[in-house]
Amino acid sequence: QVQLAESGGGLVQPGGSLRLSCAASVGIFRFLDMAWYRQAPGKQRELVATITNSGSTNYADSVKGRFTISRDNAKSTAYFQMTSLQPEDTAVYCCNAKLGAPARVYWGQGTQVTVSS
């Protein structure tokens, strides 16, 4: 069983930055494909970024150039650096992990990010 714990959310002004962290409870982190999703009020959950266990990344067009996903296998932690934040980035951000094929999927509890002046 993989447990994920996000941290780093909060309130930030437009144009500001935040870094989210997703710590995994297991030593097999290096085998996990990680992702960040977000869900804004009244909207469907959106996949915003992925990083494979080999380090390949992909981003939604809405965050490309502003957000960066990364991982530190030694710390069993994935990160999500968010810059130039805008009110439309306000959402609950959740990390997601996939392992194996067929994939087993694990979710964190989510962390609120609010962008407001």
Biopython code that builds the backbone (N, CA, C, O; Angstrom):
import numpy as np
from Bio.PDB.StructureBuilder import StructureBuilder

atoms = [
    (1, "GLN", "N", (0.849, -1.186, 0.000)),
    (1, "GLN", "CA", (0.000, 0.000, 0.000)),
    (1, "GLN", "C", (0.890, 1.242, 0.000)),
    (1, "GLN", "O", (1.809, 1.370, 0.809)),
    (2, "VAL", "N", (0.594, 2.148, -0.923)),
    (2, "VAL", "CA", (1.338, 3.406, -1.023)),
    (2, "VAL", "C", (0.501, 4.511, -0.412)),
    (2, "VAL", "O", (-0.647, 4.719, -0.807)),
    (3, "GLN", "N", (1.060, 5.205, 0.531)),
    (3, "GLN", "CA", (0.388, 6.375, 1.108)),
    (3, "GLN", "C", (1.114, 7.634, 0.651)),
    (3, "GLN", "O", (2.343, 7.708, 0.668)),
    (4, "LEU", "N", (0.318, 8.624, 0.241)),
    (4, "LEU", "CA", (0.859, 9.882, -0.263)),
    (4, "LEU", "C", (0.364, 11.023, 0.610)),
    (4, "LEU", "O", (-0.806, 11.065, 0.988)),
    (5, "ALA", "N", (1.259, 11.947, 0.928)),
    (5, "ALA", "CA", (0.895, 13.084, 1.766)),
    (5, "ALA", "C", (1.393, 14.364, 1.117)),
    (5, "ALA", "O", (2.596, 14.580, 0.968)),
    (6, "GLU", "N", (0.430, 15.220, 0.728)),
    (6, "GLU", "CA", (0.787, 16.497, 0.120)),
    (6, "GLU", "C", (0.969, 17.562, 1.195)),
    (6, "GLU", "O", (0.396, 17.488, 2.282)),
    (7, "SER", "N", (1.778, 18.541, 0.857)),
    (7, "SER", "CA", (1.944, 19.715, 1.710)),
    (7, "SER", "C", (2.364, 20.889, 0.834)),
    (7, "SER", "O", (2.761, 20.716, -0.319)),
    (8, "GLY", "N", (2.269, 22.080, 1.405)),
    (8, "GLY", "CA", (2.760, 23.256, 0.706)),
    (8, "GLY", "C", (1.708, 24.161, 0.119)),
    (8, "GLY", "O", (2.035, 25.208, -0.439)),
    (9, "GLY", "N", (0.436, 23.777, 0.231)),
    (9, "GLY", "CA", (-0.608, 24.644, -0.287)),
    (9, "GLY", "C", (-0.798, 25.868, 0.594)),
    (9, "GLY", "O", (-0.188, 25.992, 1.656)),
    (10, "GLY", "N", (-1.660, 26.773, 0.129)),
    (10, "GLY", "CA", (-1.931, 27.968, 0.912)),
    (10, "GLY", "C", (-2.515, 29.068, 0.066)),
    (10, "GLY", "O", (-2.961, 28.851, -1.061)),
    (11, "LEU", "N", (-2.502, 30.256, 0.638)),
    (11, "LEU", "CA", (-3.022, 31.448, -0.033)),
    (11, "LEU", "C", (-1.842, 32.257, -0.576)),
    (11, "LEU", "O", (-0.866, 32.511, 0.130)),
    (12, "VAL", "N", (-1.953, 32.647, -1.825)),
    (12, "VAL", "CA", (-0.882, 33.413, -2.461)),
    (12, "VAL", "C", (-1.516, 34.469, -3.362)),
    (12, "VAL", "O", (-2.602, 34.272, -3.908)),
    (13, "GLN", "N", (-0.825, 35.580, -3.503)),
    (13, "GLN", "CA", (-1.319, 36.641, -4.373)),
    (13, "GLN", "C", (-1.045, 36.311, -5.838)),
    (13, "GLN", "O", (-0.115, 35.561, -6.137)),
    (14, "PRO", "N", (-1.835, 36.857, -6.746)),
    (14, "PRO", "CA", (-1.544, 36.658, -8.175)),
    (14, "PRO", "C", (-0.116, 37.059, -8.510)),
    (14, "PRO", "O", (0.386, 38.092, -8.065)),
    (15, "GLY", "N", (0.525, 36.206, -9.312)),
    (15, "GLY", "CA", (1.917, 36.417, -9.661)),
    (15, "GLY", "C", (2.889, 35.746, -8.723)),
    (15, "GLY", "O", (4.092, 35.714, -8.983)),
    (16, "GLY", "N", (2.377, 35.210, -7.633)),
    (16, "GLY", "CA", (3.228, 34.570, -6.641)),
    (16, "GLY", "C", (3.571, 33.136, -6.983)),
    (16, "GLY", "O", (3.205, 32.619, -8.038)),
    (17, "SER", "N", (4.288, 32.505, -6.054)),
    (17, "SER", "CA", (4.758, 31.142, -6.257)),
    (17, "SER", "C", (4.465, 30.282, -5.035)),
    (17, "SER", "O", (4.356, 30.773, -3.911)),
    (18, "LEU", "N", (4.343, 29.008, -5.286)),
    (18, "LEU", "CA", (4.220, 28.004, -4.223)),
    (18, "LEU", "C", (4.926, 26.743, -4.689)),
    (18, "LEU", "O", (5.031, 26.480, -5.887)),
    (19, "ARG", "N", (5.406, 25.968, -3.730)),
    (19, "ARG", "CA", (5.937, 24.649, -4.043)),
    (19, "ARG", "C", (5.182, 23.606, -3.244)),
    (19, "ARG", "O", (5.161, 23.637, -2.013)),
    (20, "LEU", "N", (4.568, 22.690, -3.957)),
    (20, "LEU", "CA", (3.877, 21.571, -3.321)),
    (20, "LEU", "C", (4.819, 20.382, -3.225)),
    (20, "LEU", "O", (5.678, 20.172, -4.082)),
    (21, "SER", "N", (4.637, 19.619, -2.171)),
    (21, "SER", "CA", (5.402, 18.388, -1.990)),
    (21, "SER", "C", (4.443, 17.216, -1.839)),
    (21, "SER", "O", (3.340, 17.362, -1.311)),
    (22, "CYS", "N", (4.875, 16.067, -2.304)),
    (22, "CYS", "CA", (4.092, 14.831, -2.155)),
    (22, "CYS", "C", (5.047, 13.754, -1.680)),
    (22, "CYS", "O", (5.861, 13.244, -2.449)),
    (23, "ALA", "N", (4.940, 13.417, -0.415)),
    (23, "ALA", "CA", (5.828, 12.421, 0.180)),
    (23, "ALA", "C", (5.165, 11.052, 0.155)),
    (23, "ALA", "O", (4.010, 10.898, 0.551)),
    (24, "ALA", "N", (5.904, 10.072, -0.311)),
    (24, "ALA", "CA", (5.390, 8.706, -0.368)),
    (24, "ALA", "C", (5.913, 7.911, 0.818)),
    (24, "ALA", "O", (7.009, 8.152, 1.325)),
    (25, "SER", "N", (5.106, 6.970, 1.238)),
    (25, "SER", "CA", (5.413, 6.223, 2.463)),
    (25, "SER", "C", (6.290, 5.013, 2.227)),
    (25, "SER", "O", (6.644, 4.308, 3.172)),
    (26, "VAL", "N", (6.647, 4.764, 0.967)),
    (26, "VAL", "CA", (7.301, 3.501, 0.673)),
    (26, "VAL", "C", (8.656, 3.700, 0.021)),
    (26, "VAL", "O", (8.923, 4.737, -0.586)),
    (27, "GLY", "N", (9.513, 2.685, 0.154)),
    (27, "GLY", "CA", (10.825, 2.740, -0.439)),
    (27, "GLY", "C", (10.851, 2.433, -1.918)),
    (27, "GLY", "O", (11.905, 2.498, -2.549)),
    (28, "ILE", "N", (9.680, 2.094, -2.487)),
    (28, "ILE", "CA", (9.639, 1.782, -3.918)),
    (28, "ILE", "C", (9.319, 3.027, -4.731)),
    (28, "ILE", "O", (8.931, 2.924, -5.895)),
    (29, "PHE", "N", (9.477, 4.206, -4.129)),
    (29, "PHE", "CA", (9.104, 5.449, -4.808)),
    (29, "PHE", "C", (9.731, 5.538, -6.184)),
    (29, "PHE", "O", (9.101, 6.031, -7.119)),
    (30, "ARG", "N", (10.958, 5.069, -6.321)),
    (30, "ARG", "CA", (11.666, 5.244, -7.597)),
    (30, "ARG", "C", (10.978, 4.509, -8.749)),
    (30, "ARG", "O", (11.246, 4.793, -9.916)),
    (31, "PHE", "N", (10.089, 3.563, -8.420)),
    (31, "PHE", "CA", (9.375, 2.826, -9.459)),
    (31, "PHE", "C", (8.039, 3.474, -9.824)),
    (31, "PHE", "O", (7.401, 3.074, -10.798)),
    (32, "LEU", "N", (7.617, 4.464, -9.052)),
    (32, "LEU", "CA", (6.316, 5.069, -9.247)),
    (32, "LEU", "C", (6.340, 6.128, -10.350)),
    (32, "LEU", "O", (7.283, 6.914, -10.445)),
    (33, "ASP", "N", (5.298, 6.142, -11.180)),
    (33, "ASP", "CA", (5.017, 7.282, -12.037)),
    (33, "ASP", "C", (4.134, 8.229, -11.225)),
    (33, "ASP", "O", (3.127, 7.815, -10.650)),
    (34, "MET", "N", (4.518, 9.483, -11.185)),
    (34, "MET", "CA", (3.818, 10.452, -10.348)),
    (34, "MET", "C", (3.099, 11.484, -11.204)),
    (34, "MET", "O", (3.477, 11.745, -12.346)),
    (35, "ALA", "N", (2.060, 12.061, -10.630)),
    (35, "ALA", "CA", (1.307, 13.092, -11.334)),
    (35, "ALA", "C", (0.675, 14.044, -10.331)),
    (35, "ALA", "O", (0.464, 13.701, -9.167)),
    (36, "TRP", "N", (0.382, 15.231, -10.801)),
    (36, "TRP", "CA", (-0.409, 16.206, -10.048)),
    (36, "TRP", "C", (-1.700, 16.479, -10.805)),
    (36, "TRP", "O", (-1.697, 16.738, -12.008)),
    (37, "TYR", "N", (-2.788, 16.414, -10.079)),
    (37, "TYR", "CA", (-4.108, 16.774, -10.583)),
    (37, "TYR", "C", (-4.610, 17.971, -9.775)),
    (37, "TYR", "O", (-4.124, 18.256, -8.681)),
    (38, "ARG", "N", (-5.580, 18.650, -10.339)),
    (38, "ARG", "CA", (-6.253, 19.700, -9.578)),
    (38, "ARG", "C", (-7.734, 19.686, -9.905)),
    (38, "ARG", "O", (-8.159, 19.262, -10.980)),
    (39, "GLN", "N", (-8.502, 20.164, -8.938)),
    (39, "GLN", "CA", (-9.945, 20.284, -9.138)),
    (39, "GLN", "C", (-10.412, 21.592, -8.541)),
    (39, "GLN", "O", (-10.307, 21.816, -7.335)),
    (40, "ALA", "N", (-10.923, 22.441, -9.391)),
    (40, "ALA", "CA", (-11.473, 23.722, -8.959)),
    (40, "ALA", "C", (-12.947, 23.546, -8.649)),
    (40, "ALA", "O", (-13.575, 22.621, -9.163)),
    (41, "PRO", "N", (-13.516, 24.416, -7.817)),
    (41, "PRO", "CA", (-14.941, 24.307, -7.486)),
    (41, "PRO", "C", (-15.812, 24.309, -8.731)),
    (41, "PRO", "O", (-15.692, 25.186, -9.587)),
    (42, "GLY", "N", (-16.689, 23.321, -8.820)),
    (42, "GLY", "CA", (-17.616, 23.256, -9.933)),
    (42, "GLY", "C", (-17.021, 22.753, -11.231)),
    (42, "GLY", "O", (-17.694, 22.746, -12.262)),
    (43, "LYS", "N", (-15.754, 22.329, -11.194)),
    (43, "LYS", "CA", (-15.104, 21.859, -12.416)),
    (43, "LYS", "C", (-14.641, 20.425, -12.259)),
    (43, "LYS", "O", (-14.519, 19.910, -11.147)),
    (44, "GLN", "N", (-14.386, 19.791, -13.388)),
    (44, "GLN", "CA", (-13.869, 18.430, -13.364)),
    (44, "GLN", "C", (-12.393, 18.424, -12.970)),
    (44, "GLN", "O", (-11.666, 19.400, -13.159)),
    (45, "ARG", "N", (-11.992, 17.313, -12.428)),
    (45, "ARG", "CA", (-10.581, 17.140, -12.086)),
    (45, "ARG", "C", (-9.737, 17.199, -13.350)),
    (45, "ARG", "O", (-10.105, 16.638, -14.382)),
    (46, "GLU", "N", (-8.603, 17.885, -13.259)),
    (46, "GLU", "CA", (-7.729, 18.119, -14.408)),
    (46, "GLU", "C", (-6.330, 17.571, -14.123)),
    (46, "GLU", "O", (-5.754, 17.833, -13.067)),
    (47, "LEU", "N", (-5.800, 16.819, -15.063)),
    (47, "LEU", "CA", (-4.412, 16.385, -14.972)),
    (47, "LEU", "C", (-3.525, 17.541, -15.397)),
    (47, "LEU", "O", (-3.673, 18.055, -16.506)),
    (48, "VAL", "N", (-2.607, 17.958, -14.537)),
    (48, "VAL", "CA", (-1.795, 19.126, -14.876)),
    (48, "VAL", "C", (-0.349, 18.795, -15.175)),
    (48, "VAL", "O", (0.298, 19.515, -15.936)),
    (49, "ALA", "N", (0.184, 17.712, -14.593)),
    (49, "ALA", "CA", (1.574, 17.373, -14.868)),
    (49, "ALA", "C", (1.854, 15.936, -14.476)),
    (49, "ALA", "O", (1.267, 15.401, -13.536)),
    (50, "THR", "N", (2.769, 15.321, -15.220)),
    (50, "THR", "CA", (3.198, 13.961, -14.909)),
    (50, "THR", "C", (4.718, 13.872, -14.964)),
    (50, "THR", "O", (5.381, 14.627, -15.675)),
    (51, "ILE", "N", (5.245, 12.936, -14.199)),
    (51, "ILE", "CA", (6.675, 12.602, -14.282)),
    (51, "ILE", "C", (6.797, 11.094, -14.125)),
    (51, "ILE", "O", (6.318, 10.513, -13.151)),
    (52, "THR", "N", (7.438, 10.481, -15.091)),
    (52, "THR", "CA", (7.586, 9.036, -15.051)),
    (52, "THR", "C", (8.694, 8.634, -14.076)),
    (52, "THR", "O", (9.415, 9.481, -13.550)),
    (53, "ASN", "N", (8.811, 7.333, -13.849)),
    (53, "ASN", "CA", (9.859, 6.881, -12.934)),
    (53, "ASN", "C", (11.251, 7.108, -13.510)),
    (53, "ASN", "O", (12.243, 7.062, -12.782)),
    (54, "SER", "N", (11.326, 7.353, -14.812)),
    (54, "SER", "CA", (12.613, 7.663, -15.440)),
    (54, "SER", "C", (12.859, 9.167, -15.571)),
    (54, "SER", "O", (13.909, 9.590, -16.054)),
    (55, "GLY", "N", (11.887, 9.966, -15.139)),
    (55, "GLY", "CA", (12.079, 11.411, -15.111)),
    (55, "GLY", "C", (11.498, 12.194, -16.272)),
    (55, "GLY", "O", (11.679, 13.410, -16.339)),
    (56, "SER", "N", (10.807, 11.536, -17.184)),
    (56, "SER", "CA", (10.172, 12.256, -18.288)),
    (56, "SER", "C", (8.946, 12.997, -17.785)),
    (56, "SER", "O", (8.164, 12.470, -16.993)),
    (57, "THR", "N", (8.790, 14.229, -18.256)),
    (57, "THR", "CA", (7.703, 15.064, -17.767)),
    (57, "THR", "C", (6.752, 15.463, -18.884)),
    (57, "THR", "O", (7.100, 15.456, -20.064)),
    (58, "ASN", "N", (5.537, 15.810, -18.470)),
    (58, "ASN", "CA", (4.540, 16.297, -19.412)),
    (58, "ASN", "C", (3.623, 17.244, -18.656)),
    (58, "ASN", "O", (3.387, 17.066, -17.461)),
    (59, "TYR", "N", (3.101, 18.263, -19.362)),
    (59, "TYR", "CA", (2.294, 19.293, -18.721)),
    (59, "TYR", "C", (1.054, 19.606, -19.521)),
    (59, "TYR", "O", (1.041, 19.504, -20.748)),
    (60, "ALA", "N", (0.016, 19.988, -18.812)),
    (60, "ALA", "CA", (-1.153, 20.541, -19.463)),
    (60, "ALA", "C", (-0.792, 21.899, -20.047)),
    (60, "ALA", "O", (0.054, 22.611, -19.507)),
    (61, "ASP", "N", (-1.440, 22.253, -21.152)),
    (61, "ASP", "CA", (-1.141, 23.530, -21.782)),
    (61, "ASP", "C", (-1.380, 24.709, -20.834)),
    (61, "ASP", "O", (-0.706, 25.734, -20.926)),
    (62, "SER", "N", (-2.329, 24.555, -19.942)),
    (62, "SER", "CA", (-2.700, 25.646, -19.042)),
    (62, "SER", "C", (-1.595, 26.005, -18.054)),
    (62, "SER", "O", (-1.603, 27.102, -17.495)),
    (63, "VAL", "N", (-0.639, 25.092, -17.829)),
    (63, "VAL", "CA", (0.407, 25.351, -16.841)),
    (63, "VAL", "C", (1.809, 25.313, -17.445)),
    (63, "VAL", "O", (2.790, 25.614, -16.765)),
    (64, "LYS", "N", (1.899, 24.949, -18.702)),
    (64, "LYS", "CA", (3.204, 24.808, -19.351)),
    (64, "LYS", "C", (3.963, 26.130, -19.304)),
    (64, "LYS", "O", (3.415, 27.185, -19.624)),
    (65, "GLY", "N", (5.219, 26.060, -18.904)),
    (65, "GLY", "CA", (6.049, 27.251, -18.792)),
    (65, "GLY", "C", (5.954, 27.945, -17.447)),
    (65, "GLY", "O", (6.781, 28.804, -17.140)),
    (66, "ARG", "N", (4.959, 27.591, -16.635)),
    (66, "ARG", "CA", (4.797, 28.223, -15.320)),
    (66, "ARG", "C", (5.051, 27.248, -14.184)),
    (66, "ARG", "O", (5.584, 27.629, -13.142)),
    (67, "PHE", "N", (4.672, 25.987, -14.380)),
    (67, "PHE", "CA", (4.772, 24.979, -13.331)),
    (67, "PHE", "C", (5.826, 23.953, -13.713)),
    (67, "PHE", "O", (6.035, 23.672, -14.894)),
    (68, "THR", "N", (6.492, 23.393, -12.703)),
    (68, "THR", "CA", (7.518, 22.378, -12.935)),
    (68, "THR", "C", (7.328, 21.219, -11.964)),
    (68, "THR", "O", (7.277, 21.408, -10.749)),
    (69, "ILE", "N", (7.226, 20.020, -12.522)),
    (69, "ILE", "CA", (7.139, 18.820, -11.701)),
    (69, "ILE", "C", (8.535, 18.198, -11.624)),
    (69, "ILE", "O", (9.275, 18.182, -12.607)),
    (70, "SER", "N", (8.877, 17.694, -10.454)),
    (70, "SER", "CA", (10.187, 17.066, -10.271)),
    (70, "SER", "C", (10.069, 15.992, -9.202)),
    (70, "SER", "O", (9.020, 15.829, -8.579)),
    (71, "ARG", "N", (11.137, 15.278, -9.003)),
    (71, "ARG", "CA", (11.116, 14.211, -7.997)),
    (71, "ARG", "C", (12.504, 14.052, -7.402)),
    (71, "ARG", "O", (13.516, 14.322, -8.048)),
    (72, "ASP", "N", (12.523, 13.609, -6.159)),
    (72, "ASP", "CA", (13.760, 13.273, -5.475)),
    (72, "ASP", "C", (13.588, 11.852, -4.943)),
    (72, "ASP", "O", (12.965, 11.643, -3.903)),
    (73, "ASN", "N", (14.134, 10.898, -5.648)),
    (73, "ASN", "CA", (13.933, 9.501, -5.264)),
    (73, "ASN", "C", (14.553, 9.193, -3.905)),
    (73, "ASN", "O", (14.050, 8.340, -3.174)),
    (74, "ALA", "N", (15.641, 9.881, -3.563)),
    (74, "ALA", "CA", (16.281, 9.644, -2.265)),
    (74, "ALA", "C", (15.378, 10.052, -1.107)),
    (74, "ALA", "O", (15.476, 9.501, -0.011)),
    (75, "LYS", "N", (14.493, 11.024, -1.356)),
    (75, "LYS", "CA", (13.577, 11.497, -0.320)),
    (75, "LYS", "C", (12.163, 10.957, -0.511)),
    (75, "LYS", "O", (11.257, 11.296, 0.250)),
    (76, "SER", "N", (11.975, 10.112, -1.535)),
    (76, "SER", "CA", (10.643, 9.553, -1.823)),
    (76, "SER", "C", (9.590, 10.661, -1.929)),
    (76, "SER", "O", (8.483, 10.536, -1.405)),
    (77, "THR", "N", (9.951, 11.730, -2.608)),
    (77, "THR", "CA", (9.088, 12.902, -2.672)),
    (77, "THR", "C", (9.033, 13.460, -4.094)),
    (77, "THR", "O", (10.045, 13.554, -4.788)),
    (78, "ALA", "N", (7.819, 13.826, -4.501)),
    (78, "ALA", "CA", (7.614, 14.558, -5.743)),
    (78, "ALA", "C", (7.288, 16.005, -5.392)),
    (78, "ALA", "O", (6.706, 16.295, -4.347)),
    (79, "TYR", "N", (7.675, 16.897, -6.285)),
    (79, "TYR", "CA", (7.472, 18.322, -6.050)),
    (79, "TYR", "C", (6.715, 18.948, -7.214)),
    (79, "TYR", "O", (6.708, 18.434, -8.333)),
    (80, "PHE", "N", (6.078, 20.075, -6.911)),
    (80, "PHE", "CA", (5.363, 20.821, -7.944)),
    (80, "PHE", "C", (5.604, 22.297, -7.682)),
    (80, "PHE", "O", (4.956, 22.911, -6.835)),
    (81, "GLN", "N", (6.545, 22.850, -8.426)),
    (81, "GLN", "CA", (6.869, 24.258, -8.301)),
    (81, "GLN", "C", (5.932, 25.055, -9.189)),
    (81, "GLN", "O", (5.890, 24.852, -10.402)),
    (82, "MET", "N", (5.187, 25.956, -8.587)),
    (82, "MET", "CA", (4.199, 26.748, -9.323)),
    (82, "MET", "C", (4.601, 28.214, -9.254)),
    (82, "MET", "O", (4.775, 28.770, -8.169)),
    (83, "THR", "N", (4.745, 28.828, -10.408)),
    (83, "THR", "CA", (5.098, 30.241, -10.478)),
    (83, "THR", "C", (4.058, 30.991, -11.304)),
    (83, "THR", "O", (3.235, 30.384, -11.990)),
    (84, "SER", "N", (4.108, 32.299, -11.228)),
    (84, "SER", "CA", (3.165, 33.158, -11.959)),
    (84, "SER", "C", (1.737, 32.692, -11.746)),
    (84, "SER", "O", (0.962, 32.598, -12.697)),
    (85, "LEU", "N", (1.392, 32.404, -10.522)),
    (85, "LEU", "CA", (0.064, 31.895, -10.206)),
    (85, "LEU", "C", (-1.010, 32.925, -10.487)),
    (85, "LEU", "O", (-0.825, 34.124, -10.281)),
    (86, "GLN", "N", (-2.135, 32.426, -10.963)),
    (86, "GLN", "CA", (-3.270, 33.266, -11.320)),
    (86, "GLN", "C", (-4.517, 32.768, -10.597)),
    (86, "GLN", "O", (-4.560, 31.616, -10.166)),
    (87, "PRO", "N", (-5.515, 33.608, -10.460)),
    (87, "PRO", "CA", (-6.743, 33.164, -9.761)),
    (87, "PRO", "C", (-7.326, 31.876, -10.341)),
    (87, "PRO", "O", (-7.900, 31.075, -9.604)),
    (88, "GLU", "N", (-7.190, 31.674, -11.620)),
    (88, "GLU", "CA", (-7.744, 30.452, -12.224)),
    (88, "GLU", "C", (-6.965, 29.191, -11.850)),
    (88, "GLU", "O", (-7.389, 28.081, -12.172)),
    (89, "ASP", "N", (-5.834, 29.358, -11.177)),
    (89, "ASP", "CA", (-5.101, 28.203, -10.669)),
    (89, "ASP", "C", (-5.641, 27.740, -9.312)),
    (89, "ASP", "O", (-5.208, 26.713, -8.791)),
    (90, "THR", "N", (-6.567, 28.481, -8.749)),
    (90, "THR", "CA", (-7.161, 28.098, -7.470)),
    (90, "THR", "C", (-7.858, 26.750, -7.595)),
    (90, "THR", "O", (-8.719, 26.560, -8.454)),
    (91, "ALA", "N", (-7.478, 25.825, -6.735)),
    (91, "ALA", "CA", (-8.018, 24.464, -6.798)),
    (91, "ALA", "C", (-7.454, 23.653, -5.636)),
    (91, "ALA", "O", (-6.540, 24.087, -4.935)),
    (92, "VAL", "N", (-8.020, 22.473, -5.455)),
    (92, "VAL", "CA", (-7.387, 21.467, -4.602)),
    (92, "VAL", "C", (-6.443, 20.663, -5.489)),
    (92, "VAL", "O", (-6.847, 20.117, -6.516)),
    (93, "TYR", "N", (-5.192, 20.604, -5.078)),
    (93, "TYR", "CA", (-4.171, 19.883, -5.839)),
    (93, "TYR", "C", (-3.890, 18.548, -5.150)),
    (93, "TYR", "O", (-3.630, 18.491, -3.949)),
    (94, "CYS", "N", (-3.949, 17.478, -5.941)),
    (94, "CYS", "CA", (-3.731, 16.127, -5.418)),
    (94, "CYS", "C", (-2.590, 15.466, -6.171)),
    (94, "CYS", "O", (-2.460, 15.619, -7.386)),
    (95, "CYS", "N", (-1.777, 14.740, -5.446)),
    (95, "CYS", "CA", (-0.775, 13.935, -6.138)),
    (95, "CYS", "C", (-1.296, 12.518, -6.315)),
    (95, "CYS", "O", (-2.147, 12.040, -5.564)),
    (96, "ASN", "N", (-0.764, 11.880, -7.314)),
    (96, "ASN", "CA", (-1.229, 10.580, -7.778)),
    (96, "ASN", "C", (-0.002, 9.745, -8.095)),
    (96, "ASN", "O", (0.987, 10.251, -8.626)),
    (97, "ALA", "N", (-0.073, 8.473, -7.767)),
    (97, "ALA", "CA", (1.025, 7.564, -8.066)),
    (97, "ALA", "C", (0.488, 6.331, -8.763)),
    (97, "ALA", "O", (-0.581, 5.825, -8.422)),
    (98, "LYS", "N", (1.242, 5.851, -9.745)),
    (98, "LYS", "CA", (0.883, 4.630, -10.444)),
    (98, "LYS", "C", (2.056, 3.673, -10.391)),
    (98, "LYS", "O", (3.219, 4.063, -10.490)),
    (99, "LEU", "N", (1.701, 2.382, -10.229)),
    (99, "LEU", "CA", (2.741, 1.366, -10.139)),
    (99, "LEU", "C", (2.299, 0.135, -10.885)),
    (99, "LEU", "O", (1.205, -0.382, -10.659)),
    (100, "GLY", "N", (3.161, -0.341, -11.784)),
    (100, "GLY", "CA", (2.933, -1.613, -12.431)),
    (100, "GLY", "C", (1.956, -1.562, -13.585)),
    (100, "GLY", "O", (1.429, -0.507, -13.939)),
    (101, "ALA", "N", (1.725, -2.745, -14.170)),
    (101, "ALA", "CA", (0.799, -2.896, -15.282)),
    (101, "ALA", "C", (0.068, -4.228, -15.124)),
    (101, "ALA", "O", (0.721, -5.272, -15.104)),
    (102, "PRO", "N", (-1.266, -4.231, -15.012)),
    (102, "PRO", "CA", (-2.095, -3.014, -14.973)),
    (102, "PRO", "C", (-1.782, -2.154, -13.761)),
    (102, "PRO", "O", (-1.435, -2.657, -12.692)),
    (103, "ALA", "N", (-1.909, -0.861, -13.945)),
    (103, "ALA", "CA", (-1.444, 0.074, -12.928)),
    (103, "ALA", "C", (-2.319, 0.035, -11.680)),
    (103, "ALA", "O", (-3.547, 0.000, -11.756)),
    (104, "ARG", "N", (-1.660, 0.042, -10.549)),
    (104, "ARG", "CA", (-2.333, 0.330, -9.290)),
    (104, "ARG", "C", (-2.182, 1.831, -9.055)),
    (104, "ARG", "O", (-1.106, 2.397, -9.246)),
    (105, "VAL", "N", (-3.266, 2.459, -8.642)),
    (105, "VAL", "CA", (-3.317, 3.908, -8.551)),
    (105, "VAL", "C", (-3.530, 4.317, -7.100)),
    (105, "VAL", "O", (-4.360, 3.741, -6.396)),
    (106, "TYR", "N", (-2.787, 5.297, -6.671)),
    (106, "TYR", "CA", (-2.870, 5.797, -5.308)),
    (106, "TYR", "C", (-3.025, 7.319, -5.346)),
    (106, "TYR", "O", (-2.500, 7.993, -6.232)),
    (107, "TRP", "N", (-3.764, 7.842, -4.351)),
    (107, "TRP", "CA", (-4.041, 9.274, -4.288)),
    (107, "TRP", "C", (-3.667, 9.825, -2.914)),
    (107, "TRP", "O", (-3.791, 9.152, -1.890)),
    (108, "GLY", "N", (-3.205, 11.071, -2.933)),
    (108, "GLY", "CA", (-3.067, 11.808, -1.693)),
    (108, "GLY", "C", (-4.389, 12.449, -1.316)),
    (108, "GLY", "O", (-5.383, 12.331, -2.032)),
    (109, "GLN", "N", (-4.382, 13.133, -0.173)),
    (109, "GLN", "CA", (-5.635, 13.712, 0.324)),
    (109, "GLN", "C", (-5.919, 15.080, -0.280)),
    (109, "GLN", "O", (-7.040, 15.580, -0.186)),
    (110, "GLY", "N", (-4.923, 15.681, -0.893)),
    (110, "GLY", "CA", (-5.110, 16.975, -1.531)),
    (110, "GLY", "C", (-4.687, 18.136, -0.649)),
    (110, "GLY", "O", (-4.720, 18.052, 0.579)),
    (111, "THR", "N", (-4.291, 19.215, -1.296)),
    (111, "THR", "CA", (-3.926, 20.436, -0.586)),
    (111, "THR", "C", (-4.517, 21.631, -1.333)),
    (111, "THR", "O", (-4.456, 21.698, -2.561)),
    (112, "GLN", "N", (-5.084, 22.564, -0.589)),
    (112, "GLN", "CA", (-5.768, 23.698, -1.203)),
    (112, "GLN", "C", (-4.755, 24.760, -1.611)),
    (112, "GLN", "O", (-3.874, 25.133, -0.835)),
    (113, "VAL", "N", (-4.897, 25.233, -2.830)),
    (113, "VAL", "CA", (-4.139, 26.381, -3.320)),
    (113, "VAL", "C", (-5.150, 27.455, -3.703)),
    (113, "VAL", "O", (-6.028, 27.232, -4.537)),
    (114, "THR", "N", (-5.014, 28.608, -3.088)),
    (114, "THR", "CA", (-5.907, 29.729, -3.373)),
    (114, "THR", "C", (-5.076, 30.918, -3.825)),
    (114, "THR", "O", (-4.162, 31.358, -3.129)),
    (115, "VAL", "N", (-5.410, 31.427, -5.000)),
    (115, "VAL", "CA", (-4.701, 32.579, -5.558)),
    (115, "VAL", "C", (-5.676, 33.753, -5.565)),
    (115, "VAL", "O", (-6.652, 33.776, -6.316)),
    (116, "SER", "N", (-5.385, 34.711, -4.718)),
    (116, "SER", "CA", (-6.302, 35.834, -4.556)),
    (116, "SER", "C", (-5.566, 37.026, -3.972)),
    (116, "SER", "O", (-4.627, 36.881, -3.189)),
    (117, "SER", "N", (-6.013, 38.203, -4.370)),
    (117, "SER", "CA", (-5.449, 39.420, -3.804)),
    (117, "SER", "C", (-6.274, 39.894, -2.620)),
    (117, "SER", "O", (-5.949, 40.913, -2.010)),
]
sb = StructureBuilder()
sb.init_structure("model")
sb.init_model(0)
sb.init_chain("A")
sb.init_seg("    ")
for serial, (resi, resn, name, xyz) in enumerate(atoms, 1):
    if name == "N":
        sb.init_residue(resn, " ", resi, " ")
    sb.init_atom(name, np.array(xyz, "f"), 0.0, 1.0, " ", f" {name:<3s}", serial, name[0])
structure = sb.get_structure()
